Amino acid sequence: MPKVGKCALCLSPNVDLQDSHVVPRWAYQPLRDDRPGRNPEPIMVWDGKALQISKQTSEHMLCVACERRFKVDEDYVYSLVPTALDFPARKLVGKPERGVPADGTAVGVGQLDRDRIAYFGASVVWRGHTAKCVPDCDLAAFAEPFRQYLLDRTVGFPSGTSSELYVVDNGPKWRRACGTISLPQTTQRERQSSSGIPIHHTSHEFVLLGLYFTLRTESSPFLRASLYGNPPTVTLTPPSKFLSWFAPHIVKASPRGKLRPSAAVRGGPKKR
């Protein structure tokens, strides 16, 4: 049920706040296992524990109008995620010139709508920052610029930031790599430029069914492949590399409740 309060996005007071999902509700459905005799609920890794529960991460944050504002681009991204027969996002991006190396390769955005993808990625990270139930996502000083952008995208993507998208490439275990979602999380990273200069940046990341969204803040102007780079690019990533990003968190998690130690990520897109 809605509760009355101030909308976190448009700041309208005394409105009915909806039970707003941090990650879209539709992202949980492909993770269910509806085979007879199986626990259908997805496996959630949280604070070092692996639980098999139906709970979805949500909080009363947004008014009806702002929920609808986000839904437009959520629906677009939903059209890109894998199904039992296809992976639309992978078909729409540009083609690599010489195949995809182990670390992935940058390709053109192709027919993807980069503005809608960047808006969606920013909206999930901002919701993670705003929701009290997501403790590990912090936009810090960039929270207000992103709130203003999400409220009125004509102000432009906040300066000093970048938006990146990684797409699982075809290959062994690609369906398994598409069987995971995660909440947005903030990490501090450092890498070296081609001239050996250390680059420090803050990265806000989440995984969504074969798509890896990264929002970088406090970063150097010379960035890797990004949706607003010159030229605009996304990164095709081998399934093994994609799995390696989040597998350690799953392996280290301690099973709780009825979850068996051998349980792992649900492995694949379904018909929808």
C-alpha positions as a Markdown table, in Angstrom:
| # | Residue | x | y | z |
|---|---|---|---|---|
| 1 | Met | 0.0 | 0.0 | 0.0 |
| 2 | Pro | 1.2 | 3.6 | -0.7 |
| 3 | Lys | 2.1 | 5.8 | 2.2 |
| 4 | Val | 2.1 | 9.6 | 2.3 |
| 5 | Gly | 5.4 | 11.5 | 2.2 |
| 6 | Lys | 7.7 | 13.5 | -0.1 |
| 7 | Cys | 8.7 | 12.0 | -3.4 |
| 8 | Ala | 12.5 | 11.5 | -3.5 |
| 9 | Leu | 12.7 | 12.5 | -7.2 |
| 10 | Cys | 10.4 | 15.4 | -7.8 |
| 11 | Leu | 10.3 | 16.4 | -4.1 |
| 12 | Ser | 6.5 | 16.9 | -4.2 |
| 13 | Pro | 5.2 | 16.8 | -0.5 |
| 14 | Asn | 2.3 | 14.9 | 0.9 |
| 15 | Val | 1.9 | 12.5 | -2.0 |
| 16 | Asp | 1.2 | 8.7 | -2.1 |
| 17 | Leu | 4.6 | 7.1 | -2.2 |
| 18 | Gln | 4.7 | 3.8 | -4.2 |
| 19 | Asp | 6.6 | 0.7 | -3.2 |
| 20 | Ser | 9.4 | 1.5 | -5.6 |
| 21 | His | 11.7 | -1.3 | -6.8 |
| 22 | Val | 15.4 | -0.6 | -6.9 |
| 23 | Val | 15.9 | -3.1 | -9.7 |
| 24 | Pro | 12.8 | -3.5 | -11.9 |
| 25 | Arg | 10.2 | -6.1 | -10.8 |
| 26 | Trp | 10.5 | -7.9 | -14.1 |
| 27 | Ala | 14.2 | -8.7 | -13.6 |
| 28 | Tyr | 13.3 | -11.3 | -10.9 |
| 29 | Gln | 11.0 | -13.4 | -12.9 |
| 30 | Pro | 13.7 | -15.1 | -15.1 |
| 31 | Leu | 15.5 | -16.2 | -12.0 |
| 32 | Arg | 12.7 | -18.4 | -10.7 |
| 33 | Asp | 12.8 | -22.1 | -11.1 |
| 34 | Asp | 9.3 | -23.4 | -11.7 |
| 35 | Arg | 10.2 | -27.0 | -12.3 |
| 36 | Pro | 8.1 | -29.5 | -10.3 |
| 37 | Gly | 9.6 | -30.2 | -6.9 |
| 38 | Arg | 12.0 | -27.3 | -6.9 |
| 39 | Asn | 12.0 | -24.2 | -4.7 |
| 40 | Pro | 11.0 | -21.5 | -7.3 |
| 41 | Glu | 12.5 | -18.6 | -5.5 |
| 42 | Pro | 15.7 | -17.0 | -6.7 |
| 43 | Ile | 19.0 | -17.1 | -4.8 |
| 44 | Met | 20.0 | -13.7 | -3.2 |
| 45 | Val | 23.5 | -13.0 | -2.0 |
| 46 | Trp | 23.4 | -10.4 | 0.7 |
| 47 | Asp | 26.0 | -9.4 | 3.3 |
| 48 | Gly | 28.0 | -12.6 | 2.8 |
| 49 | Lys | 25.0 | -14.9 | 3.0 |
| 50 | Ala | 23.1 | -16.8 | 0.3 |
| 51 | Leu | 19.3 | -17.0 | 0.8 |
| 52 | Gln | 16.6 | -18.4 | -1.3 |
| 53 | Ile | 13.7 | -16.0 | -0.8 |
| 54 | Ser | 10.9 | -14.3 | -2.7 |
| 55 | Lys | 11.5 | -10.8 | -1.3 |
| 56 | Gln | 12.4 | -8.1 | -3.8 |
| 57 | Thr | 14.3 | -5.0 | -2.9 |
| 58 | Ser | 11.9 | -2.1 | -2.7 |
| 59 | Glu | 11.1 | 1.0 | -0.6 |
| 60 | His | 8.5 | 3.8 | -0.6 |
| 61 | Met | 10.3 | 6.4 | -2.6 |
| 62 | Leu | 8.5 | 7.7 | -5.6 |
| 63 | Cys | 5.1 | 9.3 | -6.5 |
| 64 | Val | 3.0 | 7.7 | -9.2 |
| 65 | Ala | 4.2 | 10.3 | -11.8 |
| 66 | Cys | 7.9 | 9.5 | -11.1 |
| 67 | Glu | 7.2 | 5.8 | -11.2 |
| 68 | Arg | 5.8 | 6.2 | -14.7 |
| 69 | Arg | 8.7 | 8.4 | -15.6 |
| 70 | Phe | 11.1 | 5.6 | -14.9 |
| 71 | Lys | 8.9 | 2.9 | -16.4 |
| 72 | Val | 9.4 | 4.2 | -20.0 |
| 73 | Asp | 13.1 | 3.3 | -20.1 |
| 74 | Glu | 12.6 | 0.2 | -17.9 |
| 75 | Asp | 10.4 | -1.1 | -20.6 |
| 76 | Tyr | 13.0 | -0.4 | -23.3 |
| 77 | Val | 15.7 | -2.2 | -21.4 |
| 78 | Tyr | 13.3 | -5.1 | -20.8 |
| 79 | Ser | 13.1 | -5.4 | -24.6 |
| 80 | Leu | 16.9 | -6.0 | -24.7 |
| 81 | Val | 17.3 | -8.7 | -22.1 |
| 82 | Pro | 17.6 | -12.4 | -23.1 |
| 83 | Thr | 14.7 | -14.7 | -23.8 |
| 84 | Ala | 14.7 | -18.5 | -24.2 |
| 85 | Leu | 15.5 | -18.0 | -27.9 |
| 86 | Asp | 17.3 | -14.7 | -28.3 |
| 87 | Phe | 19.4 | -11.9 | -26.8 |
| 88 | Pro | 18.2 | -8.7 | -28.5 |
| 89 | Ala | 20.9 | -6.4 | -27.0 |
| 90 | Arg | 23.7 | -8.5 | -28.5 |
| 91 | Lys | 22.1 | -8.5 | -31.9 |
| 92 | Leu | 21.7 | -4.7 | -31.9 |
| 93 | Val | 25.3 | -3.7 | -30.9 |
| 94 | Gly | 28.1 | -3.2 | -33.5 |
| 95 | Lys | 30.1 | -6.2 | -34.7 |
| 96 | Pro | 33.7 | -6.7 | -33.6 |
| 97 | Glu | 36.4 | -6.6 | -36.3 |
| 98 | Arg | 38.4 | -9.7 | -35.2 |
| 99 | Gly | 36.3 | -11.5 | -32.6 |
| 100 | Val | 36.1 | -11.0 | -28.9 |
| 101 | Pro | 39.3 | -11.4 | -26.8 |
| 102 | Ala | 39.4 | -12.7 | -23.3 |
| 103 | Asp | 39.1 | -9.2 | -21.7 |
| 104 | Gly | 36.3 | -8.1 | -24.1 |
| 105 | Thr | 36.3 | -5.6 | -26.9 |
| 106 | Ala | 34.7 | -2.2 | -27.5 |
| 107 | Val | 32.1 | -2.1 | -30.3 |
| 108 | Gly | 29.8 | 0.6 | -31.6 |
| 109 | Val | 26.4 | 1.1 | -29.9 |
| 110 | Gly | 24.8 | 0.0 | -33.2 |
| 111 | Gln | 21.1 | 0.3 | -33.0 |
| 112 | Leu | 20.9 | 0.6 | -29.2 |
| 113 | Asp | 19.4 | 3.8 | -27.8 |
| 114 | Arg | 22.3 | 5.0 | -25.7 |
| 115 | Asp | 20.3 | 7.8 | -24.1 |
| 116 | Arg | 17.6 | 5.4 | -22.8 |
| 117 | Ile | 20.2 | 2.9 | -21.6 |
| 118 | Ala | 22.3 | 5.6 | -19.8 |
| 119 | Tyr | 19.1 | 7.0 | -18.2 |
| 120 | Phe | 18.0 | 3.6 | -17.0 |
| 121 | Gly | 21.4 | 2.8 | -15.5 |
| 122 | Ala | 21.5 | 6.1 | -13.7 |
| 123 | Ser | 18.0 | 5.7 | -12.4 |
| 124 | Val | 18.8 | 2.3 | -10.8 |
| 125 | Val | 22.0 | 3.6 | -9.2 |
| 126 | Trp | 20.2 | 6.7 | -7.9 |
| 127 | Arg | 17.5 | 4.5 | -6.5 |
| 128 | Gly | 20.1 | 2.4 | -4.8 |
| 129 | His | 21.7 | 5.6 | -3.3 |
| 130 | Thr | 18.3 | 6.8 | -2.1 |
| 131 | Ala | 16.9 | 3.6 | -0.7 |
| 132 | Lys | 17.8 | 3.0 | 3.0 |
| 133 | Cys | 17.7 | -0.8 | 2.3 |
| 134 | Val | 20.7 | -0.6 | -0.1 |
| 135 | Pro | 23.6 | 0.3 | 2.2 |
| 136 | Asp | 26.5 | -0.1 | -0.3 |
| 137 | Cys | 25.5 | 2.5 | -3.0 |
| 138 | Asp | 26.6 | 6.1 | -2.4 |
| 139 | Leu | 26.6 | 8.8 | -5.1 |
| 140 | Ala | 27.9 | 11.3 | -2.6 |
| 141 | Ala | 28.1 | 14.8 | -4.2 |
| 142 | Phe | 26.7 | 13.5 | -7.5 |
| 143 | Ala | 23.4 | 12.5 | -6.0 |
| 144 | Glu | 21.8 | 15.9 | -6.6 |
| 145 | Pro | 23.1 | 16.4 | -10.2 |
| 146 | Phe | 21.7 | 12.9 | -11.1 |
| 147 | Arg | 18.4 | 13.6 | -9.4 |
| 148 | Gln | 18.0 | 16.8 | -11.5 |
| 149 | Tyr | 19.0 | 14.8 | -14.7 |
| 150 | Leu | 16.5 | 12.1 | -13.9 |
| 151 | Leu | 13.8 | 14.6 | -13.3 |
| 152 | Asp | 14.6 | 16.5 | -16.5 |
| 153 | Arg | 16.9 | 14.8 | -18.9 |
| 154 | Thr | 17.2 | 17.9 | -21.1 |
| 155 | Val | 19.8 | 19.2 | -18.5 |
| 156 | Gly | 22.1 | 16.6 | -19.9 |
| 157 | Phe | 24.1 | 13.7 | -18.3 |
| 158 | Pro | 26.1 | 15.1 | -15.4 |
| 159 | Ser | 29.6 | 16.3 | -16.3 |
| 160 | Gly | 32.6 | 14.5 | -14.8 |
| 161 | Thr | 30.8 | 11.2 | -15.1 |
| 162 | Ser | 30.5 | 8.4 | -17.6 |
| 163 | Ser | 28.0 | 5.6 | -18.4 |
| 164 | Glu | 29.2 | 2.2 | -19.6 |
| 165 | Leu | 27.5 | -1.0 | -20.7 |
| 166 | Tyr | 29.0 | -4.5 | -20.9 |
| 167 | Val | 27.0 | -7.1 | -22.9 |
| 168 | Val | 27.6 | -10.8 | -22.6 |
| 169 | Asp | 29.0 | -12.2 | -25.9 |
| 170 | Asn | 28.0 | -15.5 | -27.4 |
| 171 | Gly | 29.9 | -18.6 | -26.3 |
| 172 | Pro | 29.9 | -21.4 | -23.7 |
| 173 | Lys | 27.9 | -20.7 | -20.6 |
| 174 | Trp | 26.4 | -17.4 | -22.0 |
| 175 | Arg | 23.0 | -18.4 | -20.7 |
| 176 | Arg | 24.5 | -19.0 | -17.2 |
| 177 | Ala | 26.1 | -15.6 | -17.4 |
| 178 | Cys | 22.7 | -14.1 | -18.1 |
| 179 | Gly | 21.1 | -15.7 | -15.0 |
| 180 | Thr | 22.1 | -13.1 | -12.4 |
| 181 | Ile | 21.0 | -9.7 | -11.1 |
| 182 | Ser | 22.6 | -7.6 | -8.4 |
| 183 | Leu | 21.8 | -4.4 | -6.5 |
| 184 | Pro | 23.9 | -1.3 | -7.3 |
| 185 | Gln | 27.1 | -1.1 | -5.4 |
| 186 | Thr | 29.8 | 1.6 | -5.1 |
| 187 | Thr | 33.5 | 0.7 | -5.2 |
| 188 | Gln | 36.7 | 2.7 | -5.4 |
| 189 | Arg | 38.9 | 1.7 | -8.3 |
| 190 | Glu | 42.3 | 2.6 | -9.7 |
| 191 | Arg | 43.9 | 1.8 | -13.0 |
| 192 | Gln | 46.8 | 3.2 | -15.1 |
| 193 | Ser | 46.5 | 5.2 | -18.3 |
| 194 | Ser | 48.4 | 4.2 | -21.4 |
| 195 | Ser | 51.1 | 6.7 | -20.2 |
| 196 | Gly | 51.3 | 5.0 | -16.8 |
| 197 | Ile | 49.4 | 7.8 | -14.9 |
| 198 | Pro | 47.2 | 6.4 | -12.1 |
| 199 | Ile | 43.5 | 7.1 | -12.7 |
| 200 | His | 41.2 | 7.1 | -9.6 |
| 201 | His | 37.5 | 6.9 | -10.0 |
| 202 | Thr | 34.4 | 5.8 | -8.1 |
| 203 | Ser | 32.4 | 3.1 | -9.8 |
| 204 | His | 28.7 | 2.3 | -9.2 |
| 205 | Glu | 27.8 | -1.0 | -10.8 |
| 206 | Phe | 25.0 | -3.6 | -11.1 |
| 207 | Val | 24.3 | -6.7 | -13.2 |
| 208 | Leu | 21.0 | -7.3 | -14.9 |
| 209 | Leu | 20.5 | -10.5 | -16.9 |
| 210 | Gly | 23.5 | -10.4 | -19.2 |
| 211 | Leu | 24.0 | -6.6 | -19.0 |
| 212 | Tyr | 26.5 | -5.0 | -16.7 |
| 213 | Phe | 25.9 | -1.3 | -16.1 |
| 214 | Thr | 28.6 | 0.9 | -14.7 |
| 215 | Leu | 28.3 | 4.6 | -13.7 |
| 216 | Arg | 31.7 | 6.2 | -13.0 |
| 217 | Thr | 32.0 | 9.4 | -11.0 |
| 218 | Glu | 35.0 | 11.5 | -9.9 |
| 219 | Ser | 36.9 | 10.1 | -12.9 |
| 220 | Ser | 39.6 | 11.2 | -15.4 |
| 221 | Pro | 38.5 | 12.7 | -18.7 |
| 222 | Phe | 40.2 | 9.9 | -20.6 |
| 223 | Leu | 37.9 | 7.0 | -20.1 |
| 224 | Arg | 37.5 | 3.6 | -21.5 |
| 225 | Ala | 34.6 | 2.7 | -23.8 |
| 226 | Ser | 31.5 | 4.5 | -22.8 |
| 227 | Leu | 28.0 | 5.3 | -24.1 |
| 228 | Tyr | 29.0 | 9.0 | -24.3 |
| 229 | Gly | 32.5 | 8.5 | -25.6 |
| 230 | Asn | 33.9 | 9.5 | -28.9 |
| 231 | Pro | 32.8 | 7.4 | -30.6 |
| 232 | Pro | 30.0 | 6.0 | -28.4 |
| 233 | Thr | 30.7 | 2.3 | -27.6 |
| 234 | Val | 29.7 | -0.7 | -25.5 |
| 235 | Thr | 31.9 | -3.6 | -24.5 |
| 236 | Leu | 31.2 | -7.2 | -25.6 |
| 237 | Thr | 32.4 | -9.5 | -22.9 |
| 238 | Pro | 33.0 | -13.2 | -23.0 |
| 239 | Pro | 30.7 | -15.2 | -20.7 |
| 240 | Ser | 33.7 | -16.5 | -18.6 |
| 241 | Lys | 34.9 | -13.0 | -17.9 |
| 242 | Phe | 31.3 | -11.8 | -17.1 |
| 243 | Leu | 30.9 | -14.7 | -14.6 |
| 244 | Ser | 34.3 | -14.0 | -13.0 |
| 245 | Trp | 33.1 | -10.5 | -11.9 |
| 246 | Phe | 30.5 | -11.8 | -9.5 |
| 247 | Ala | 31.3 | -15.5 | -9.0 |
| 248 | Pro | 33.6 | -14.8 | -6.0 |
| 249 | His | 30.8 | -13.2 | -4.1 |
| 250 | Ile | 28.6 | -16.3 | -4.6 |
| 251 | Val | 31.4 | -18.8 | -3.8 |
| 252 | Lys | 32.2 | -17.0 | -0.5 |
| 253 | Ala | 28.6 | -16.6 | 0.6 |
| 254 | Ser | 27.4 | -18.9 | 3.4 |
| 255 | Pro | 24.2 | -20.8 | 2.6 |
| 256 | Arg | 21.4 | -20.1 | 5.0 |
| 257 | Gly | 18.0 | -21.8 | 5.6 |
| 258 | Lys | 17.3 | -24.7 | 3.3 |
| 259 | Leu | 19.7 | -23.6 | 0.6 |
| 260 | Arg | 22.3 | -26.3 | -0.2 |
| 261 | Pro | 26.0 | -25.4 | -0.3 |
| 262 | Ser | 26.1 | -26.6 | -4.0 |
| 263 | Ala | 23.4 | -24.2 | -5.1 |
| 264 | Ala | 24.5 | -21.6 | -7.6 |
| 265 | Val | 23.2 | -18.9 | -9.9 |
| 266 | Arg | 20.1 | -19.7 | -11.8 |
| 267 | Gly | 21.2 | -20.5 | -15.3 |
| 268 | Gly | 19.2 | -19.1 | -18.0 |
| 269 | Pro | 16.7 | -16.9 | -19.8 |
| 270 | Lys | 13.2 | -18.3 | -20.1 |
| 271 | Lys | 10.3 | -17.7 | -22.5 |
| 272 | Arg | 8.2 | -14.7 | -21.6 |
